[in-house]
Amino acid sequence: MVFIFPIILMMVYLNGSAFTYVLIYLTFGVIGYLITKSILKIKSSKNN
């Protein structure tokens, strides 16, 4: 949910030109999320 607010702000202030930045931002956000999720999964499996 945190990712949605900056996107709305960017769309309002920068209009159409912001769309590419939004896509890049989302892509990095998803990649970062998946990386942290996999790291947490590895850590939890090591603890068990």
Residue, then its C-alpha position, 0 to 999 in steps of 0.5 A: m500500500v505504501f507504493i500507491f501514494p507516491i504514484i498518485l502524487m507523481m501522476v498529479y504533479l507530472n501528468g503523463s510524463a511521470f508514467t515511465y517513472v512510475l513503471i520504473y519505480l514499481t519495477f524496482g519496488v517489486i524486485g526489492y520486495l521479492i528480494t527481501k521476501s526471499i531473504l526472510k524465507i532463507k533466514s527463517s528456514k535456517n533458524n528451523 
